[in-house]
Amino acid sequence: MEKKHEPKKPREHYRLRTRLIHGSFATGRWDYDHHVVPPQSSSATFRLKSVQRGAEGFVEFGSETAQRAPIYIYDRLDEPTRGMLEENLAAAEGGEMAVTFSTGMAAISAAMGILMMSGDQVVAHRVIYGCTHSLLTNWLPRYQIRADFCDLTDLESIAKVATDRCRIVYFETPVNPTMELIDIAAVRRVVDKLNVGRREQDRIRIVVDNTFATPYCQRPLELGCDLVVHSLTKDIGGFGTDMGGAVIGSNRYYNLLMLYRKDFGGVLSPKNAWSILVYGLPTLATRMVNQQKAAMKVAEFLLKQPKVARVVYPGLSCYPQSELARRQMISFDGKFAPGSMLYFELKKELPGGAAAASERMVDFVADHAYTITLAVSLGQIKTLIENPYSMTHAGVPEEEKTRSGLLPGGIRLSLGLEDWHDIIADLEAALAVA
Ligand SMILES: *Cc1c(COP(=O)(O)O)cnc(C)c1O
């Protein structure tokens, strides 16, 4: 057999930005040594050479110790395109393994599913993604799993709500949409103290939703979290064409995640995996660098606007948690990486109050802007705008919104790749009617 193309230096010696473009030269997942772009796989089931081989496939399924190329049996168990994406996702986050899912929510429910059972507790930050909040409050209680919320910017609040049955501390940072940060390394220190004297299986695990920052801007595993979850639908997919999710962490969770995915069935379609593998992840660094630049320019512009009360962007020097931002949000190549999301509020003195003004402004964008689109979701090459108070976060209890600074006049912007001069021009026109 012809010798496989292998780089002289191990690929771990190349920078991440490069590795996310080239992935594995010679993956055991598949022989694609002669393809410049890996093939797209589309096969619900796989031909087996013998009953013996089929039996081996079932025995080896979900085993991280399998030395040989995986034996593929059926798409829902495992599949090569998805496998290649998982290798690259693990590399991007600095994890040992990644398991992908059909959506971000499928990934988040899997992380919860493998770490908890009936009688356990999850402690979460008081503001989290709307559907995650619903999962915790509508669905987990049906399995006698309780969810309690606290303010993770106040680290002492964890011990006040965590019980002996607490198995997960869960949060997003930056928090959606208020752009507050939670100190991952500090949460680790608190959880380590709470874990003293607990048996291995009773320990509290830290799960971080890293969707907002992306692995380009922040790698929570390096800061001490146990599992990272992602919506691949956002910046990792990057173009807004496909949905997906992932759980990333150490090999110890691999078998359970694969088993969970097999039985609950939320697998990522190989066609979606291929798009994210070929278009999304390889362009992540380049997109983030440029989106981030636009976010900074727009944040600086908004700061100067008389109708704007507050701009929250971790890149601004006036950002309240600037020191933490500079410590925690670091790019692949060690630079400060504040991301592409920002939040701002209009002044309450505007006609009808801040809520009415922000609705006028966003409606004007919907009707007249070229570079900004009124839509939920985020992390695409197109700039998106929304009003979280009345849209994505409508379900958050009123008192939580007030406490966490999620006010009716607030507007969330997800910066895309348009020329930032054009984005600012569209915002300027919209602000005129606010
Ligand atoms: C979008 C999103 C999710 C859910 O992801 P889906 O792919 O839509 O299921 C979870 N967390 C955050 C922070 C998100 O933005």
The ligand as a Gaussian input file, in Angstrom:
#p B3LYP/6-31G(d) Opt

LIG

0 1
 C      -28.219000      29.079000      20.201000
 C      -27.709000      28.770000      21.538000
 C      -27.969000      27.531000      22.142000
 C      -28.817000      26.463000      21.493000
 O      -28.282000      26.012000      20.295000
 P      -29.183000      25.391000      19.110000
 O      -28.161000      24.986000      18.108000
 O      -30.102000      26.472000      18.655000
 O      -29.925000      24.242000      19.697000
 C      -27.433000      27.301000      23.391000
 N      -26.693000      28.229000      24.033000
 C      -26.437000      29.433000      23.489000
 C      -25.605000      30.414000      24.241000
 C      -26.935000      29.748000      22.228000
 O      -26.686000      30.954000      21.704000

